[in-house]
Amino acid sequence: MSKLPDTIKQAAIRWYMQMRDAAPDAPERTAFETWLLADVRHQSAYRLVTSTMEDFTSTDRLKNLSDALTQQQYFEKTQRSRKLTKLGSGMAVLLLCLGLGWFGQIQYAAWQAMPIAQHTHNTAVAQISQRKLEDGSVVTANANSELDIIFYRHQRVVHIKRGEAIFDVAKDSERPFIVQTAQAKVTVLGTRFAVNQLANRVRVSVDHGRVQVARADDAQAPLLLRDGEVAEIVANDVPKRVNRHAGDGFGFAQGLIVFDQADMQEVAETLSRYRQQPIQAKFFGQTSPNVNAVLKTKEINDFIRGLPQSLPVTLQQTSEQLVIQPRP
């Protein structure tokens, strides 16, 4: 275990404390399994943490320790065994110190891993909601979004399960602010940025400050964004800067929707956040036309009706959804 980097050891302890009471369908289980499978050293460290905790919770192990201490007292009374007693005592103290050190580290990690505040922030279709958090940070969630907000003593974490949000983060050098999605992990100390979770990508737009964008599994080096920069992560690819106006990512807070070379999948997914009946785009490969537009949310229906006049697409209304597809 000593050959394992400290960062891996600490991560294994944090995951153990987080997952020991987690439900089978807990949202963080996918991230844990991804971390576990990413490196055999992760698996070795996690097995050792598990084994260590079993040692401290096993009745048989504790009994053996008690028996060993009893034997040690006997040796101390026997003059013939002084050398053995000295060696045995030294080994016992060393092993006990090592065990208590690990146990203390695990208990400290458990204390850090215990949430001090936890919220769910959901918005309905066509509803935009702003919330001020305990640390003074402000979260503005776009329509039809779902966020889990968990504050710990050593970090502040937001899981975006669906949708889009703007984060105006209060600076705290002791507790980084982390936004996690299925594809991305965004880490900051204090700044203003927006995260848009789409079906096939995550887009991060920075208004001001510095934002670190990485894959969700931390498998590769992160990308550092500064004022006015935008990055995207597509599937399991690395984060990449894209040539977009960062201010577009904050438009929904003013009731605006901005499309910049958006394919029909992005158009359909974005507009569906404001409609009771969703929109589906049926395009394959590179056949989708791209859209450049700025519209108000109250103009969505007019915009949809005008799509066949400006693009080679057709609209098909079903009982469950509106389908946009290529013109025959």
Disulfide bonds with the S-S distance in Angstrom:
none
